[in-house]
Structures are given as structure tokens and as C-alpha cells.
């Protein structure tokens, strides 16, 4: 009797793998190609970052990661235009995030 009960539940052992596979398919569907920014747009982003840094104004940062556009709000703490990096402190967790300038899609003041 007990043996039978165990057998009954066995098919469910494969569920997590199927779920992971399904999640990957769903994620791929929402993937968007990273927009290619013009020189002008990149300069604008840079100016906005630097202005946000000096005025300590809050910004919306839209960046591209793993096929998805993500927007966060935060404060710019450091900009290294030559190194292509900047540091922002996000609003929610108040954590420092180091990010590459080339991952940015858009920056605007809140």
C-alpha cells in the first residue's frame, strides 16, 4: 500500500524542471533588443547624469539587462565618463549600484 502511494507522487518530481523551462520560454518572449543610441542621445544621458550628480536630483534610470528594460529611481553618486561607469544609490534599498554607461537607455529627472 505504502509503495503505491510513493509511486503516485513520482511524476511530480519533474515539475520544477518543466517550470524552469517554461519560465525561460516566457522570459524570451518579453526580451527586447537593446536600442542603439545615437551619439547625441548618449551625450544627453551623460549630461543628465552629471547634472543629477551635482544637483543631487532624483532620476529615473532606464537600463537594459538580460534582454529586458528596467527602470529604477535613485540618486547619482559618481560618474566616470572615461571609464564608462557610474554609481547610483537606489531609492528602495538605498544600495550602491555600479553600472556601465552603455547599459543605459534613458535618464530623466523625476
Rosetta blueprint (number, residue, H / E / L):
1 X L
2 X H
3 X H
4 X H
5 X H
6 X H
7 X H
8 X H
9 X H
10 X H
11 X H
12 X H
13 X H
14 X H
15 X H
16 X H
17 X H
18 X H
19 X H
20 X H
21 X H
22 X H
23 X H
24 X H
25 X H
26 X H
27 X H
28 X H
29 X H
30 X L
31 X L
32 X L
33 X L
34 X L
35 X L
36 X L
37 X L
38 X L
39 X H
40 X H
41 X H
42 X H
43 X H
44 X H
45 X H
46 X H
47 X H
48 X H
49 X H
50 X H
51 X H
52 X H
53 X H
54 X H
55 X H
56 X L
57 X L
58 X E
59 X E
60 X E
61 X E
62 X E
63 X E
64 X E
65 X E
66 X L
67 X L
68 X E
69 X E
70 X E
71 X E
72 X E
73 X E
74 X E
75 X E
76 X E
77 X E
78 X E
79 X E
80 X E
81 X L
82 X L
83 X L
84 X L
85 X E
86 X E
87 X E
88 X E
89 X E
90 X E
91 X L
92 X L
93 X L
94 X L
95 X L
96 X E
97 X E
98 X E
99 X E
100 X E
101 X H
102 X H
103 X H
104 X E
105 X E
106 X E
107 X E
108 X E
109 X E
110 X L
